[in-house]
Amino acid sequence: MTERMLAHRLDVLAALIDRLEERAKESPKDSYTAKLLSQGRHKCAKKLGEEGVELALAVVDGKKKDVRAEAADVMYHFIVSLMARGVALAEVMEELEKRFALSGLEEKARRAERAEDD
């Protein structure tokens, strides 16, 4: 593992994904992850949205520890939501990597153009 990965603690994210994949196979009675996934993607999306709002509020009015805790909740529910849709985090990373060549404004303009074409 590179120094940069360790500095960002991506090892923790990889371990989380591994653990969630294991937990998803357990009984919903024994695993919150399995329970969420068994309730379907709408429940997973709802939880992700709730946690996103809590994070946004913590960013505005909370203490640093609150932001850290809510961000951790968002990351958990983000991964579970991806799992509910069968999307691997690696696929999200590939999408991010494609965007490296563009500025944020250019990428946003391209998305708007694609939306108009639909």
N, CA, C and O atoms as a GROMACS GRO file, in nm:
protein
  472
    1MET      N    1   0.085  -0.116   0.000
    1MET     CA    2   0.000   0.000   0.000
    1MET      C    3   0.090   0.124   0.000
    1MET      O    4   0.191   0.129   0.071
    2THR      N    5   0.053   0.220  -0.080
    2THR     CA    6   0.137   0.340  -0.092
    2THR      C    7   0.122   0.429   0.031
    2THR      O    8   0.024   0.420   0.105
    3GLU      N    9   0.220   0.515   0.051
    3GLU     CA   10   0.215   0.611   0.162
    3GLU      C   11   0.091   0.699   0.152
    3GLU      O   12   0.026   0.730   0.252
    4ARG      N   13   0.059   0.740   0.029
    4ARG     CA   14  -0.057   0.828   0.009
    4ARG      C   15  -0.186   0.757   0.049
    4ARG      O   16  -0.273   0.816   0.112
    5MET      N   17  -0.197   0.628   0.011
    5MET     CA   18  -0.317   0.553   0.050
    5MET      C   19  -0.328   0.544   0.201
    5MET      O   20  -0.437   0.558   0.257
    6LEU      N   21  -0.215   0.522   0.266
    6LEU     CA   22  -0.217   0.514   0.412
    6LEU      C   23  -0.251   0.648   0.475
    6LEU      O   24  -0.322   0.654   0.576
    7ALA      N   25  -0.201   0.754   0.416
    7ALA     CA   26  -0.230   0.888   0.469
    7ALA      C   27  -0.380   0.917   0.462
    7ALA      O   28  -0.435   0.982   0.550
    8HIS      N   29  -0.444   0.870   0.358
    8HIS     CA   30  -0.589   0.891   0.342
    8HIS      C   31  -0.669   0.782   0.412
    8HIS      O   32  -0.792   0.790   0.421
    9ARG      N   33  -0.600   0.680   0.459
    9ARG     CA   34  -0.662   0.567   0.529
    9ARG      C   35  -0.758   0.489   0.439
    9ARG      O   36  -0.862   0.442   0.484
   10LEU      N   37  -0.722   0.477   0.312
   10LEU     CA   38  -0.804   0.400   0.220
   10LEU      C   39  -0.807   0.253   0.257
   10LEU      O   40  -0.896   0.180   0.214
   11ASP      N   41  -0.710   0.210   0.339
   11ASP     CA   42  -0.712   0.074   0.389
   11ASP      C   43  -0.836   0.050   0.475
   11ASP      O   44  -0.892  -0.060   0.474
   12VAL      N   45  -0.879   0.152   0.548
   12VAL     CA   46  -0.999   0.140   0.631
   12VAL      C   47  -1.123   0.126   0.542
   12VAL      O   48  -1.212   0.047   0.572
   13LEU      N   49  -1.128   0.202   0.435
   13LEU     CA   50  -1.240   0.193   0.343
   13LEU      C   51  -1.246   0.055   0.278
   13LEU      O   52  -1.354  -0.003   0.265
   14ALA      N   53  -1.131   0.003   0.237
   14ALA     CA   54  -1.127  -0.131   0.178
   14ALA      C   55  -1.173  -0.236   0.279
   14ALA      O   56  -1.247  -0.327   0.244
   15ALA      N   57  -1.129  -0.222   0.403
   15ALA     CA   58  -1.170  -0.317   0.508
   15ALA      C   59  -1.321  -0.307   0.534
   15ALA      O   60  -1.387  -0.408   0.556
   16LEU      N   61  -1.374  -0.184   0.531
   16LEU     CA   62  -1.518  -0.165   0.549
   16LEU      C   63  -1.596  -0.237   0.440
   16LEU      O   64  -1.693  -0.306   0.468
   17ILE      N   65  -1.554  -0.220   0.317
   17ILE     CA   66  -1.624  -0.284   0.205
   17ILE      C   67  -1.620  -0.436   0.221
   17ILE      O   68  -1.722  -0.503   0.203
   18ASP      N   69  -1.504  -0.490   0.257
   18ASP     CA   70  -1.493  -0.634   0.279
   18ASP      C   71  -1.589  -0.680   0.388
   18ASP      O   72  -1.658  -0.781   0.373
   19ARG      N   73  -1.593  -0.606   0.498
   19ARG     CA   74  -1.682  -0.643   0.608
   19ARG      C   75  -1.828  -0.634   0.567
   19ARG      O   76  -1.907  -0.722   0.602
   20LEU      N   77  -1.865  -0.530   0.495
   20LEU     CA   78  -2.005  -0.516   0.453
   20LEU      C   79  -2.046  -0.627   0.357
   20LEU      O   80  -2.160  -0.675   0.362
   21GLU      N   81  -1.955  -0.669   0.271
   21GLU     CA   82  -1.985  -0.781   0.182
   21GLU      C   83  -2.009  -0.909   0.262
   21GLU      O   84  -2.096  -0.989   0.226
   22GLU      N   85  -1.933  -0.928   0.369
   22GLU     CA   86  -1.954  -1.044   0.457
   22GLU      C   87  -2.088  -1.031   0.530
   22GLU      O   88  -2.167  -1.126   0.535
   23ARG      N   89  -2.113  -0.915   0.584
   23ARG     CA   90  -2.237  -0.893   0.661
   23ARG      C   91  -2.362  -0.906   0.574
   23ARG      O   92  -2.467  -0.948   0.621
   24ALA      N   93  -2.350  -0.870   0.448
   24ALA     CA   94  -2.464  -0.879   0.357
   24ALA      C   95  -2.514  -1.022   0.341
   24ALA      O   96  -2.630  -1.046   0.308
   25LYS      N   97  -2.425  -1.118   0.366
   25LYS     CA   98  -2.460  -1.260   0.352
   25LYS      C   99  -2.524  -1.318   0.478
   25LYS      O  100  -2.576  -1.429   0.476
   26GLU      N  101  -2.520  -1.242   0.587
   26GLU     CA  102  -2.575  -1.288   0.714
   26GLU      C  103  -2.727  -1.270   0.717
   26GLU      O  104  -2.786  -1.213   0.625
   27SER      N  105  -2.786  -1.318   0.822
   27SER     CA  106  -2.929  -1.303   0.842
   27SER      C  107  -2.962  -1.158   0.876
   27SER      O  108  -2.887  -1.094   0.949
   28PRO      N  109  -3.072  -1.107   0.823
   28PRO     CA  110  -3.115  -0.971   0.859
   28PRO      C  111  -3.140  -0.956   1.009
   28PRO      O  112  -3.139  -0.844   1.060
   29LYS      N  113  -3.164  -1.066   1.080
   29LYS     CA  114  -3.182  -1.060   1.225
   29LYS      C  115  -3.049  -1.034   1.297
   29LYS      O  116  -3.047  -0.982   1.408
   30ASP      N  117  -2.939  -1.069   1.231
   30ASP     CA  118  -2.808  -1.059   1.294
   30ASP      C  119  -2.722  -0.946   1.241
   30ASP      O  120  -2.620  -0.912   1.301
   31SER      N  121  -2.761  -0.886   1.129
   31SER     CA  122  -2.677  -0.785   1.065
   31SER      C  123  -2.762  -0.669   1.016
   31SER      O  124  -2.857  -0.687   0.941
   32TYR      N  125  -2.725  -0.549   1.060
   32TYR     CA  126  -2.794  -0.429   1.014
   32TYR      C  127  -2.777  -0.411   0.863
   32TYR      O  128  -2.870  -0.368   0.794
   33THR      N  129  -2.659  -0.442   0.814
   33THR     CA  130  -2.634  -0.431   0.670
   33THR      C  131  -2.726  -0.524   0.593
   33THR      O  132  -2.789  -0.483   0.495
   34ALA      N  133  -2.736  -0.649   0.638
   34ALA     CA  134  -2.825  -0.745   0.571
   34ALA      C  135  -2.970  -0.700   0.582
   34ALA      O  136  -3.047  -0.716   0.487
   35LYS      N  137  -3.006  -0.644   0.696
   35LYS     CA  138  -3.143  -0.595   0.715
   35LYS      C  139  -3.174  -0.483   0.616
   35LYS      O  140  -3.278  -0.486   0.549
   36LEU      N  141  -3.084  -0.385   0.606
   36LEU     CA  142  -3.106  -0.275   0.510
   36LEU      C  143  -3.120  -0.329   0.368
   36LEU      O  144  -3.212  -0.292   0.296
   37LEU      N  145  -3.028  -0.416   0.329
   37LEU     CA  146  -3.032  -0.469   0.193
   37LEU      C  147  -3.157  -0.550   0.168
   37LEU      O  148  -3.211  -0.549   0.057
   38SER      N  149  -3.205  -0.621   0.269
   38SER     CA  150  -3.327  -0.701   0.252
   38SER      C  151  -3.451  -0.613   0.236
   38SER      O  152  -3.551  -0.656   0.180
   39GLN      N  153  -3.442  -0.489   0.285
   39GLN     CA  154  -3.555  -0.396   0.274
   39GLN      C  155  -3.558  -0.324   0.139
   39GLN      O  156  -3.651  -0.249   0.111
   40GLY      N  157  -3.457  -0.348   0.058
   40GLY     CA  158  -3.458  -0.294  -0.078
   40GLY      C  159  -3.385  -0.162  -0.094
   40GLY      O  160  -3.349  -0.095   0.003
   41ARG      N  161  -3.366  -0.127  -0.219
   41ARG     CA  162  -3.286  -0.009  -0.250
   41ARG      C  163  -3.353   0.121  -0.209
   41ARG      O  164  -3.284   0.220  -0.182
   42HIS      N  165  -3.486   0.124  -0.203
   42HIS     CA  166  -3.553   0.248  -0.160
   42HIS      C  167  -3.520   0.279  -0.014
   42HIS      O  168  -3.497   0.395   0.021
   43LYS      N  169  -3.518   0.176   0.070
   43LYS     CA  170  -3.482   0.195   0.211
   43LYS      C  171  -3.336   0.239   0.222
   43LYS      O  172  -3.304   0.329   0.299
   44CYS      N  173  -3.249   0.175   0.144
   44CYS     CA  174  -3.107   0.213   0.145
   44CYS      C  175  -3.090   0.359   0.102
   44CYS      O  176  -3.012   0.433   0.162
   45ALA      N  177  -3.162   0.398  -0.002
   45ALA     CA  178  -3.153   0.536  -0.051
   45ALA      C  179  -3.208   0.635   0.052
   45ALA      O  180  -3.152   0.743   0.072
   46LYS      N  181  -3.315   0.597   0.117
   46LYS     CA  182  -3.374   0.684   0.220
   46LYS      C  183  -3.275   0.706   0.334
   46LYS      O  184  -3.258   0.819   0.380
   47LYS      N  185  -3.210   0.600   0.379
   47LYS     CA  186  -3.112   0.613   0.486
   47LYS      C  187  -2.994   0.698   0.442
   47LYS      O  188  -2.944   0.781   0.519
   48LEU      N  189  -2.948   0.680   0.320
   48LEU     CA  190  -2.838   0.761   0.268
   48LEU      C  191  -2.878   0.908   0.267
   48LEU      O  192  -2.799   0.994   0.307
   49GLY      N  193  -2.998   0.937   0.222
   49GLY     CA  194  -3.046   1.075   0.220
   49GLY      C  195  -3.056   1.136   0.359
   49GLY      O  196  -3.016   1.250   0.381
   50GLU      N  197  -3.109   1.058   0.453
   50GLU     CA  198  -3.120   1.106   0.591
   50GLU      C  199  -2.982   1.140   0.648
   50GLU      O  200  -2.963   1.245   0.709
   51GLU      N  201  -2.888   1.050   0.626
   51GLU     CA  202  -2.753   1.072   0.679
   51GLU      C  203  -2.685   1.189   0.608
   51GLU      O  204  -2.608   1.262   0.670
   52GLY      N  205  -2.714   1.205   0.479
   52GLY     CA  206  -2.658   1.320   0.406
   52GLY      C  207  -2.706   1.452   0.463
   52GLY      O  208  -2.629   1.547   0.476
   53VAL      N  209  -2.834   1.458   0.498
   53VAL     CA  210  -2.889   1.580   0.559
   53VAL      C  211  -2.825   1.604   0.696
   53VAL      O  212  -2.789   1.716   0.730
   54GLU      N  213  -2.810   1.496   0.773
   54GLU     CA  214  -2.748   1.511   0.905
   54GLU      C  215  -2.603   1.560   0.892
   54GLU      O  216  -2.558   1.642   0.973
   55LEU      N  217  -2.532   1.511   0.792
   55LEU     CA  218  -2.395   1.558   0.769
   55LEU      C  219  -2.395   1.706   0.730
   55LEU      O  220  -2.316   1.784   0.782
   56ALA      N  221  -2.484   1.743   0.640
   56ALA     CA  222  -2.490   1.883   0.596
   56ALA      C  223  -2.519   1.975   0.715
   56ALA      O  224  -2.458   2.082   0.727
   57LEU      N  225  -2.609   1.935   0.802
   57LEU     CA  226  -2.641   2.016   0.919
   57LEU      C  227  -2.522   2.023   1.015
   57LEU      O  228  -2.496   2.128   1.074
   58ALA      N  229  -2.451   1.913   1.029
   58ALA     CA  230  -2.332   1.912   1.115
   58ALA      C  231  -2.223   2.002   1.059
   58ALA      O  232  -2.152   2.068   1.134
   59VAL      N  233  -2.210   2.004   0.927
   59VAL     CA  234  -2.110   2.091   0.864
   59VAL      C  235  -2.141   2.237   0.897
   59VAL      O  236  -2.050   2.316   0.924
   60VAL      N  237  -2.267   2.272   0.896
   60VAL     CA  238  -2.306   2.411   0.921
   60VAL      C  239  -2.299   2.446   1.069
   60VAL      O  240  -2.243   2.549   1.106
   61ASP      N  241  -2.355   2.361   1.154
   61ASP     CA  242  -2.371   2.398   1.295
   61ASP      C  243  -2.303   2.307   1.396
   61ASP      O  244  -2.300   2.338   1.515
   62GLY      N  245  -2.248   2.195   1.350
   62GLY     CA  246  -2.194   2.099   1.444
   62GLY      C  247  -2.050   2.121   1.479
   62GLY      O  248  -1.981   2.207   1.423
   63LYS      N  249  -2.006   2.041   1.573
   63LYS     CA  250  -1.865   2.040   1.610
   63LYS      C  251  -1.792   1.946   1.514
   63LYS      O  252  -1.854   1.866   1.444
   64LYS      N  253  -1.661   1.957   1.512
   64LYS     CA  254  -1.579   1.874   1.424
   64LYS      C  255  -1.608   1.725   1.447
   64LYS      O  256  -1.616   1.649   1.351
   65LYS      N  257  -1.622   1.685   1.572
   65LYS     CA  258  -1.650   1.544   1.601
   65LYS      C  259  -1.785   1.500   1.544
   65LYS      O  260  -1.801   1.385   1.502
   66ASP      N  261  -1.881   1.591   1.541
   66ASP     CA  262  -2.012   1.560   1.483
   66ASP      C  263  -2.000   1.541   1.332
   66ASP      O  264  -2.061   1.450   1.275
   67VAL      N  265  -1.922   1.626   1.269
   67VAL     CA  266  -1.901   1.614   1.123
   67VAL      C  267  -1.834   1.480   1.093
   67VAL      O  268  -1.875   1.410   1.000
   68ARG      N  269  -1.732   1.445   1.170
   68ARG     CA  270  -1.663   1.316   1.148
   68ARG      C  271  -1.760   1.199   1.163
   68ARG      O  272  -1.761   1.108   1.080
   69ALA      N  273  -1.841   1.202   1.268
   69ALA     CA  274  -1.935   1.091   1.292
   69ALA      C  275  -2.039   1.082   1.181
   69ALA      O  276  -2.068   0.973   1.132
   70GLU      N  277  -2.094   1.195   1.142
   70GLU     CA  278  -2.197   1.194   1.037
   70GLU      C  279  -2.136   1.155   0.902
   70GLU      O  280  -2.199   1.085   0.823
   71ALA      N  281  -2.014   1.200   0.876
   71ALA     CA  282  -1.947   1.161   0.751
   71ALA      C  283  -1.924   1.011   0.747
   71ALA      O  284  -1.939   0.948   0.642
   72ALA      N  285  -1.889   0.952   0.861
   72ALA     CA  286  -1.873   0.806   0.867
   72ALA      C  287  -2.005   0.736   0.838
   72ALA      O  288  -2.008   0.636   0.767
   73ASP      N  289  -2.115   0.790   0.893
   73ASP     CA  290  -2.247   0.732   0.865
   73ASP      C  291  -2.280   0.741   0.716
   73ASP      O  292  -2.330   0.645   0.658
   74VAL      N  293  -2.251   0.856   0.656
   74VAL     CA  294  -2.276   0.873   0.512
   74VAL      C  295  -2.196   0.771   0.431
   74VAL      O  296  -2.248   0.710   0.338
   75MET      N  297  -2.070   0.754   0.468
   75MET     CA  298  -1.986   0.659   0.393
   75MET      C  299  -2.040   0.518   0.404
   75MET      O  300  -2.044   0.444   0.305
   76TYR      N  301  -2.083   0.479   0.523
   76TYR     CA  302  -2.144   0.346   0.541
   76TYR      C  303  -2.267   0.332   0.452
   76TYR      O  304  -2.278   0.235   0.376
   77HIS      N  305  -2.358   0.426   0.460
   77HIS     CA  306  -2.482   0.415   0.383
   77HIS      C  307  -2.458   0.432   0.233
   77HIS      O  308  -2.532   0.376   0.152
   78PHE      N  309  -2.356   0.507   0.196
   78PHE     CA  310  -2.316   0.518   0.055
   78PHE      C  311  -2.275   0.381   0.001
   78PHE      O  312  -2.319   0.340  -0.106
   79ILE      N  313  -2.190   0.311   0.074
   79ILE     CA  314  -2.144   0.179   0.031
   79ILE      C  315  -2.261   0.081   0.026
   79ILE      O  316  -2.274   0.005  -0.070
   80VAL      N  317  -2.347   0.082   0.127
   80VAL     CA  318  -2.462  -0.008   0.128
   80VAL      C  319  -2.555   0.023   0.010
   80VAL      O  320  -2.609  -0.068  -0.052
   81SER      N  321  -2.574   0.151  -0.020
   81SER     CA  322  -2.659   0.188  -0.133
   81SER      C  323  -2.600   0.141  -0.265
   81SER      O  324  -2.673   0.095  -0.354
   82LEU      N  325  -2.469   0.151  -0.279
   82LEU     CA  326  -2.405   0.097  -0.399
   82LEU      C  327  -2.428  -0.053  -0.409
   82LEU      O  328  -2.458  -0.105  -0.516
   83MET      N  329  -2.413  -0.121  -0.296
   83MET     CA  330  -2.435  -0.266  -0.294
   83MET      C  331  -2.578  -0.299  -0.335
   83MET      O  332  -2.602  -0.396  -0.407
   84ALA      N  333  -2.673  -0.220  -0.289
   84ALA     CA  334  -2.815  -0.244  -0.321
   84ALA      C  335  -2.840  -0.234  -0.471
   84ALA      O  336  -2.932  -0.298  -0.522
   85ARG      N  337  -2.759  -0.156  -0.541
   85ARG     CA  338  -2.774  -0.141  -0.685
   85ARG      C  339  -2.675  -0.226  -0.764
   85ARG      O  340  -2.676  -0.224  -0.887
   86GLY      N  341  -2.590  -0.300  -0.694
   86GLY     CA  342  -2.492  -0.385  -0.762
   86GLY      C  343  -2.382  -0.305  -0.829
   86GLY      O  344  -2.327  -0.347  -0.931
   87VAL      N  345  -2.349  -0.191  -0.772
   87VAL     CA  346  -2.242  -0.106  -0.826
   87VAL      C  347  -2.123  -0.116  -0.731
   87VAL      O  348  -2.135  -0.088  -0.612
   88ALA      N  349  -2.009  -0.154  -0.784
   88ALA     CA  350  -1.888  -0.164  -0.703
   88ALA      C  351  -1.825  -0.027  -0.686
   88ALA      O  352  -1.833   0.057  -0.776
   89LEU      N  353  -1.763  -0.005  -0.573
   89LEU     CA  354  -1.694   0.121  -0.551
   89LEU      C  355  -1.588   0.143  -0.658
   89LEU      O  356  -1.561   0.256  -0.698
   90ALA      N  357  -1.528   0.036  -0.705
   90ALA     CA  358  -1.428   0.048  -0.812
   90ALA      C  359  -1.488   0.114  -0.937
   90ALA      O  360  -1.418   0.188  -1.006
   91GLU      N  361  -1.614   0.088  -0.965
   91GLU     CA  362  -1.680   0.151  -1.079
   91GLU      C  363  -1.696   0.302  -1.057
   91GLU      O  364  -1.682   0.381  -1.151
   92VAL      N  365  -1.725   0.341  -0.934
   92VAL     CA  366  -1.736   0.483  -0.901
   92VAL      C  367  -1.599   0.548  -0.917
   92VAL      O  368  -1.589   0.659  -0.969
   93MET      N  369  -1.495   0.479  -0.873
   93MET     CA  370  -1.360   0.532  -0.885
   93MET      C  371  -1.320   0.548  -1.032
   93MET      O  372  -1.253   0.644  -1.069
   94GLU      N  373  -1.363   0.455  -1.116
   94GLU     CA  374  -1.336   0.468  -1.260
   94GLU      C  375  -1.404   0.592  -1.316
   94GLU      O  376  -1.347   0.664  -1.398
   95GLU      N  377  -1.526   0.617  -1.271
   95GLU     CA  378  -1.599   0.736  -1.316
   95GLU      C  379  -1.526   0.862  -1.272
   95GLU      O  380  -1.514   0.957  -1.349
   96LEU      N  381  -1.479   0.864  -1.148
   96LEU     CA  382  -1.403   0.980  -1.100
   96LEU      C  383  -1.275   0.998  -1.180
   96LEU      O  384  -1.237   1.110  -1.214
   97GLU      N  385  -1.209   0.888  -1.209
   97GLU     CA  386  -1.083   0.895  -1.283
   97GLU      C  387  -1.104   0.955  -1.422
   97GLU      O  388  -1.018   1.029  -1.471
   98LYS      N  389  -1.216   0.924  -1.486
   98LYS     CA  390  -1.247   0.981  -1.617
   98LYS      C  391  -1.258   1.133  -1.611
   98LYS      O  392  -1.230   1.203  -1.708
   99ARG      N  393  -1.298   1.182  -1.497
   99ARG     CA  394  -1.322   1.325  -1.482
   99ARG      C  395  -1.195   1.404  -1.451
   99ARG      O  396  -1.198   1.527  -1.452
  100PHE      N  397  -1.086   1.337  -1.424
  100PHE     CA  398  -0.962   1.407  -1.390
  100PHE      C  399  -0.916   1.502  -1.500
  100PHE      O  400  -0.856   1.605  -1.472
  101ALA      N  401  -0.944   1.468  -1.624
  101ALA     CA  402  -0.898   1.550  -1.736
  101ALA      C  403  -0.981   1.678  -1.752
  101ALA      O  404  -0.942   1.768  -1.826
  102LEU      N  405  -1.094   1.685  -1.684
  102LEU     CA  406  -1.184   1.799  -1.697
  102LEU      C  407  -1.184   1.883  -1.570
  102LEU      O  408  -1.163   1.832  -1.461
  103SER      N  409  -1.207   2.009  -1.586
  103SER     CA  410  -1.232   2.091  -1.468
  103SER      C  411  -1.373   2.058  -1.420
  103SER      O  412  -1.454   2.003  -1.496
  104GLY      N  413  -1.403   2.091  -1.297
  104GLY     CA  414  -1.536   2.066  -1.244
  104GLY      C  415  -1.644   2.137  -1.324
  104GLY      O  416  -1.753   2.083  -1.344
  105LEU      N  417  -1.614   2.257  -1.370
  105LEU     CA  418  -1.712   2.333  -1.448
  105LEU      C  419  -1.737   2.268  -1.584
  105LEU      O  420  -1.851   2.263  -1.631
  106GLU      N  421  -1.629   2.219  -1.647
  106GLU     CA  422  -1.645   2.151  -1.776
  106GLU      C  423  -1.728   2.024  -1.761
  106GLU      O  424  -1.816   1.996  -1.842
  107GLU      N  425  -1.699   1.948  -1.656
  107GLU     CA  426  -1.770   1.822  -1.633
  107GLU      C  427  -1.917   1.849  -1.607
  107GLU      O  428  -2.003   1.778  -1.658
  108LYS      N  429  -1.947   1.952  -1.529
  108LYS     CA  430  -2.085   1.987  -1.499
  108LYS      C  431  -2.158   2.029  -1.626
  108LYS      O  432  -2.275   1.994  -1.644
  109ALA      N  433  -2.093   2.103  -1.714
  109ALA     CA  434  -2.153   2.146  -1.841
  109ALA      C  435  -2.183   2.025  -1.928
  109ALA      O  436  -2.287   2.019  -1.993
  110ARG      N  437  -2.093   1.929  -1.931
  110ARG     CA  438  -2.118   1.807  -2.010
  110ARG      C  439  -2.237   1.729  -1.959
  110ARG      O  440  -2.316   1.677  -2.038
  111ARG      N  441  -2.250   1.722  -1.827
  111ARG     CA  442  -2.366   1.652  -1.771
  111ARG      C  443  -2.495   1.723  -1.810
  111ARG      O  444  -2.594   1.657  -1.842
  112ALA      N  445  -2.494   1.854  -1.809
  112ALA     CA  446  -2.612   1.931  -1.847
  112ALA      C  447  -2.647   1.908  -1.993
  112ALA      O  448  -2.764   1.895  -2.029
  113GLU      N  449  -2.544   1.901  -2.079
  113GLU     CA  450  -2.568   1.873  -2.222
  113GLU      C  451  -2.627   1.734  -2.241
  113GLU      O  452  -2.718   1.716  -2.322
  114ARG      N  453  -2.577   1.635  -2.167
  114ARG     CA  454  -2.630   1.498  -2.178
  114ARG      C  455  -2.776   1.494  -2.133
  114ARG      O  456  -2.858   1.423  -2.192
  115ALA      N  457  -2.807   1.569  -2.028
  115ALA     CA  458  -2.944   1.572  -1.977
  115ALA      C  459  -3.039   1.631  -2.079
  115ALA      O  460  -3.152   1.586  -2.093
  116GLU      N  461  -2.994   1.734  -2.152
  116GLU     CA  462  -3.076   1.796  -2.254
  116GLU      C  463  -3.102   1.700  -2.371
  116GLU      O  464  -3.207   1.705  -2.434
  117ASP      N  465  -3.004   1.612  -2.399
  117ASP     CA  466  -3.018   1.515  -2.508
  117ASP      C  467  -3.117   1.403  -2.474
  117ASP      O  468  -3.173   1.341  -2.563
  118ASP      N  469  -3.138   1.378  -2.345
  118ASP     CA  470  -3.228   1.268  -2.303
  118ASP      C  471  -3.371   1.299  -2.321
  118ASP      O  472  -3.456   1.217  -2.290
   0.00000   0.00000   0.00000
